[in-house]
Amino acid sequence: MLRLDRYVLEKTLLPLGAAVGIALVALLMERMVRLMELLVNQGGPIILVLKMLANLVPHYLGVALPLALFLGVTLCATRLSVDSEIDAMQSAGVALSRLLVPLLGLAAVITLCMFVVSGWLQPLTRYAYRALVYAATNSAWDLAVEKGSFFSGIGKSTILIDDISDGGRVLRKVFIYQDRDYGNISVMTAERGEAFRIPADLSVLLHLNNGRRVEIEAKNEKPNVLAFESFDLPLEVESVAPFRDRAGERELTMPELVSAVRDPKLAPDVKRSRLVSEVHGRVVRDLSVMFMPMLGLALGMAQRRSQRGAGLIVGIVMLAIYNYTLAFGESAADRERMSPWVGLWLPMGVMYTISIWAFWVVNASPRDNAITVLFGSLERGRLGLASQWRRWRGSEA
């Protein structure tokens, strides 16, 4: 039995891991394009984009894991049934319900991971991502730089720029006056310059071209003049104000959410209904992982090659409808138009019922697929109604 469990898990984990990897890469690449437009075109460093993407991984992982589990179980069941391995196992006295044991164990492990991801990692990394966006797009440089005007507040520098382009990155005819220590003064002019962000502290590095630097020391009245073709000048630029503290129901960890529900004073800016619906929504989505093995195993059974994709397509459509239903129920619960027990727990109960019924069908008759049984029942019902209709028309005649 242990060898059988390992075999079933191996058949499931390979497509599961591939699905998680492909989903994460696809989702992160789509977001990376938008971040590159936001930051790199304005002089933001690539490493800052990578930090933002790293903080998005828990969010997308919470979306990809349940679907990947369903895909892994469905593809495993399809492979075992099409290759007649299910028939061989049953000939050896192994019931289909026995194959569900390792899959439910895998689902339990993923459910625990989902509790950690949704309860702690997602809120904390969501806040860290928003803090990085704020720090990158709301610096004193972005707010103070203006064409043809003197601006200060950038360390001990006073700067005048004749022309600015490319979102404040490309500068022309630059004048910089700096008060240095012990009464020393530095004046710089340059025909052209570029502003780059330093990723360590989000300060700004001015890369100046074709200019002159004049240094006047307090002890020496004679100035020192230096002509340069290229000169890098770092400027200490910080955010205008510190980023806000964690706020909102989506940035609170699960213990903080539960405490805020019990004592609304802990989150005065958030309605209690939103806190309650957030708690219910996280728990329902985490517990929804447990019906994936039953649904995937039932829909993956295919005795003919023509049936391979039918169960997978139907399952994906069902999960998409289920996800939109949960989103609608959570939104309605936020506005106090619907109880979370109706908007969130009822759809989950319906999905558990469908999954248990579908698995019971294939467990009772493994050569049948839950989809074919359902459509067969509908077809028999249609034929029965048509027969009754003909009999009724015949009796009238």
N, C-alpha and C positions, 0 to 999 in steps of 0.2 A: 504493500500500500504506500509506503514512503517513496518507493521508486516511481510509482504511478503519480503521486503528488508532485514530485520533482519534474516529471515529464510534462504534466499539465502546466505547471508554472513556467517552465522553459518555453513552451509554446505560446504562453500568454505574455511573458515579460518582454520578449523580443519586439513584437509589434507595439506593445505599450510604450517601451522606451523610445522606439522610432517615432511614434505619434507625439510624445511629449517634446522630443527634440525638434521635430519639424514645426510643431505649433509655436514653440518658443522663438525659434529663428524667424518664422514668418511674421509673428506679431511684433517682435523687437525690431526687425528690419523696417517695418512700416512706421513705427514710432521714431526710429533713428533718422529717417528721411526728414521728418518734421523738426526734430531737434537740430539737425544739421542746418536747416534753413533758418532756425531761430538763433543759433549761437555762432556757428562757424562763419556765416556771411557777415556777422558783426564783429569778428575777431575772436570769438570764443575758441578755446582749445579743444582738441579732440578728446583729451582725457576727461574733460568735464562731461562730454556727451556719454562717454563710457560709464562714468559714475552714475549718471541719471538712468541709463539703461539697466545697470545693476540693481538699482532701487525699484525698477519695474518688474523684475523677475518674479518676486512673490505674487504680485497681482496676476500676472499671466499664468503662473503655475497653478493658482487656484482655479483658473478657467480650464486649463489643459488637462489636469490630472483626471477628473471624473470622465471626461470624454475619451481620454486615452485608455482608461480602464475598460470602458465599454467596447472600444475598438479592439483592444487586445483579446478580451474574452470572446467576442463575436468571431474574430478571425481564427482564433484557436478552435472554437466549436465547428466552424465551417471546414477547416482543414481536417479535423478528426472525423467528421461525418462523411465528407467527400472521399477520403481515403479508406473508408470502411473500418477505421480503427475503433469507432464506437461499437460497431457490430462485433468485432473481436473481443472487446472488453466485456460486452454483455454475454457473449458465449462463455467467457471465463467466470461469469457470475458477478460482475461489477455493475452495479446499478448506476444510472445517470446521476442520481442524487449524490453518489459518492464522489463524482467529479466536482461537485459544487463545494465540497469541504475546503480544499486548498484555495479555491477562488474566493470564498467568503473570508478566509484568513487573510488573503492578500487585500481584499476590500477593507477589512478591519484596520490593517496597517496604514492604508492610504487614508482612511477616515481619521485616524489619529494625526497623520501628517497634515490633513486639511484643517483640523482643529488648531494646530500650532500655527499654520500659515495664515488662516483667516483671523485667529484670535490675537496673534502677536505680531507676526512678521509683516503682514499687509498694512496694518495701521501705522507701524513705525516707519516702514520704508516709504509709504505714501507721503508721510510728513517730511521725510528727508528729501524726497524728490521735489516736493513743492518748495522746500527751503533752498535747494540748489537753483531752481528756476528763478526764485526771487532774487537770490544773491547775484545771479548772472545777468539779470535784466534790469535790476534797480540799483545801480551803483552811482556814486557821485559823479563819475565821468559821464555817464549816459544822460544824467539830468542837468549837468552844469554846462557841458560843451555846447557852444553856440557860435555860429559864424559871425565874425566881425565884432565880437564883444570880449572884453576882459572877463575872465572868471578865475576865482581862487577857491580855496578849500581843499585843493589837492595837495596834501602835505603842506610844505612851505612855499609852494609855487604859485605864481600868477601867470596865466597863459592867455595869449591872443592868437587866434587862427583866422586867416583871411578867407579860406574856403574849406568846406567840409563836404565829403561825399562818401558813398558806400556805407551808409548807416553810421557815420562817425568814425569809420576806420581809416580812411584815406584823408590826409591833411595836406594843405598847401600854404606856404608862407607862414611858418610857425615862429612865434616869439615867446620865449620862456624866461621869466625872472624868478630867481631862487634866493631866499635868505638862508644862508648856511650858518654853521656854528661860529661863535666868537666874532660876530659882526662881518663875516666874509659874505661876498655877493657873487653870484654867477648869473650871467646873461647868455642866452643861446638864441641863435636864429638859424633857420633851415628852410631851404626851398620846398622840401617835401618831407612827409613823414607818414608812418603807419602806426596804428594803435593795436597792440595785441594784449590779450588777457593772459596773466600768469596763473596756471591752474592751482598752484599751492594755496594762495590766499585771494585769488580773483582780483589782484592788483593789475595795473596797466603798465605795459612796456612800450615806450615810444621809440620806434626805429626811425631815426632822422637821417636825411641824405643832403649832401652839399650845403654845409652850413659853417658857422663860426661859433666858438665858445670863448667868452671873455670872463676871466676870473679876477676879482678885485679883492685883495686881502686887506684887512684892517691895519696890519702892521706895515704894509708896503703899498705906497700910493701908486706904484707902477703896475698897470694891469698886465695879465698874461693872456695872450690871444692865441687861440688854436683853431686852425682851419681843418675841417674833416670832410671826408666823403661819406662816411657812415658812422653813426654813433647811436648806441642804445642807452636810453635813459629810463630807469624804472621809477614809477610814481606810486606812492602809497594811496590806493583808492579803496575805500571800504563801502559797505552798504550804507544807504542813507539812515536806516534805522534797523535794529535787530528784527529778525523774522519773528512773527507771532509765536506764542506757545501752541502746543497741540490743542486743537479745538474741533468741534464737529463730531458727529457719531462715527464717521468713517475713519477717524484718526485715533480713536480710543481703543485700547486693548479690551479683550473680553472681561477681565476683572474690573476694569474701570467702567465699562458699560453697565455691568450688573450693579456696581456701587452707585452709579449715577441714576439708574432706574429706582433704586431704593431711596436715594437722597438726591432729589433734583437740584439741590444747591451746588452739587459738585460740577454740574454742567448747566449753568444758568442761561446760556445763550441757545440751548437746544431744547426743543419741545420734548416732553416726556414720551409722546406717541412715537416720535422718530427714534428715540433711544430703544423703546420696546420693540418696534418693528425691525431695527437693526439686529438686536439680539436674536429674535426669532428667525430672521433671514439667514444669519450666519449658521445657526444650529441646523436649520432645515437643509441648507445646501451641503453642509458637512455630512449629515445623516443620509442624504440622497445617494451617496456613494454605495451604500450597502445593497441597494436593489440592482445595481449595474450587473453583477455576475448572473443573477437569475434572468434578467432581461436579455443580456448578451448571449448567454448559453441557449436560451429558447429561440431567439431570432437567428442565431448562427447555424442551427441545424439545417443542413441542405443535402438531400440524397442525390440530387441531380446537379450537374454543373451549371445548368441554366438558373438554378435557385441561389447561386452563390451571393449575388449582390442584393437580392430582394430584401432580406432581413436587415442587412446593414443600412440600406437606404431608409427603410421604414423606421428603424431605430433612431437614426440621426434626426429625422423629421420629428419623431416623438419627443426627443430630448430638446430640440429647438423650441417646440411648442411649450414644453414644460418649463424651460428657462424663461420664456417670455411671460408665461402665466405667473411665475414667481415674481418677476420684476413688476408686473401689474399689481399683484397682491401686496407687495411691499410698498409700492407707491400709494395704493389706496389706504393701507394701514398708517402710513405717514400722515395722511390728511384726515385720519380718523373716520374714513368713510366705510371701512371694513375691518373686522377683527382679524388680527394675525392668524388666529386659529382657522379662520375661513379662507383667507387669502393665501396663506403659506402652507399650513399643515394639512388642509384638505387636499390640495393638489398632490402633495407628497403621498398621502394615503391612497389616492387614486392610482398613482404610479406604482406603489407597492402592490396594490391589488392586481393591476394589469400584469406586473412582472411575475407574481406568484401564480396567477392563472396560466400565463404563457408557459412557465416552467412545468406546471402540473400537466399541461397538454403533452409536451414532449417527453416528460418522464413516464407518462402512461403509455405513450406510443411513440418511441424515439424515431420512427421512420416518418413521422408527420412533423411538419413545421407549424408553429403557432399561426403564422401568416396564412399558410395554405388551409389550415383548419378553419380560421376565421372566414376567409373568402369562400371556402367550400360551404360553410353554414349559410352565408349570405346567398350563395347561388342556389342552394337547396330551398331556402326560404322564398327566393324569387320564383323558382319553378313551381313551388307549392301554391303561391298566390296566383300565378298565371293559370295553373290548373283549376283552382277554385273559380277564377274569373270566367274561364271557358265553360265550366259546368253551370254557372249561374246564368250566362248568356244562353246556353243551350236549354235550360229549364224555362226561360222566358219565351223562347221561340216555340 
